[in-house]
Amino acid sequence: MSSIPTIHRYRTMQTLGSRVRRDLANSDFVFVYAYNRVGKTRLSMEFKEAGKRQNKGTPDTLYFNAYTEDLFTWDNDFEDDSDRKLRINSESKFFAGLRDLALEESIQAYLGRYADFDFDIDYTAWTVSFRKGDNSNIKISRGEENIFIWCLFMAICERVIDGQESYSWVKYFYIDDPISSLDDNNAIAVASDLAKLLKKGRGRCKAVISSHHALFFNVIANEFKKIPHKKYFLDRPRNGDELTLRATDDTPFFHHVAMLSELQSAAESGILYTYHFNMLRSVLEKTAVFFGYHSFADCLDGEKDQAFYSRALNVLSHGAYSLYEPREMGDDNKSLFQDILTAFFTRYSFALPDLLEKTAATPAQAAIVAVAPAAIPAQAATVAVAPAAASAQAASASPGPAQ
């Protein structure tokens, strides 16, 4: 594992899109992790447009992103409130040949894994109606709607991989955040199904997957662990125009310890900002959930100042602190923060990754990078949250706090 991450910088989305396409010249898959509002959807659209430019107007990318979801709109039948339908924008190339492909069986095969409603497609009116049990023409939830559209996309991808002539123009899949509104169980199921499909299509289509969902991204990374691919963390430092792409090929992703690494670095430097209390509270909350504790305060059980630390985190993590306008802590709060963090590290042992290039960061840079996920060795991801005084097995068997 390299201790110094490689970070590439791009001034425009077009140059970043070109980089991703170049990667696909030597690899079948590119995976990109990025927070929301960094530019994942814009990257997906730039990737698609680059294909059209290269092919004199002919597209080569079948994409799934927020625009795909917008191809479906609800007719809620406000007049009679009984005949609710999801309308399909039939003019989109996304649905090329859909009428002739009879995708219902394929869609249902996926849908049955994630949801408990049925559907009917009217290819004359280009609408979809839904039913559950004895209830017909029902309005499904936003999450259910998303998963139906996703299942339709998966069914189309199957036809692409099978060589269906209607989709012979497709050379690439670009999939951006397909699991919005899904619970974690379905996020894992979707990632596993997608990985299985893309592996089946290897040699027929190359793929880019971008996501802000840590669990989904982790599952994808693990599914392709033995298959050559490129894996990146995409960022937009200081909320500016520059985009950075950090390769994480030699290390998988784990947000939790990346955040802790930044907290440790900030504590060691003495450059602490008010939002660091929010970050520390977030880490303790996640740790408490992992071990089945009732409260984040249980992570500090046994500390003589446990109650004080808990109250302090409660109060100091409720401020409306902006990541982009950092306010430095006072000396008293800095000392308190370092005491709480030391108590946490004393109780829990983590293998923390290097997150940054070895150059000095300005306070504003530090604020942005503070929430950046990063990569750690796979083994470290497994043991990172184990209590220092107990084995992972013992921790799992007895979720209560160690004495």
Secondary structure by P-SEA (a helix, b strand, c coil): cccbbbbbbbccaaaaaaaaaaaaacccbbbbbbcccccaaaaaaaaaaaaaaaacccccccccccccccccccccccccccbbbbbbccccccccccccccaaaaaaaaaaacccccccccccccbbbbbccccccccccaaaaaaaaaaaaaaaaaaaaacccccccccbbbbccccccccaaaaaaaaaaaaaaaaaacccccbbbbbccaaaaaaaaaaaccccbbbbbbbbcccccbbbbbbcccbbbbaaaaaaaaaaaaaaacccccaaaaaaaaaaaaaaaaacccccccccccccaaaaaaaaaaaaaaccccccbbbbbcaaaaaaaaaaaaaaaaabbbbcccccccccccaaaaaaaccbbbbccccccccccccccccaaaaaacccccc
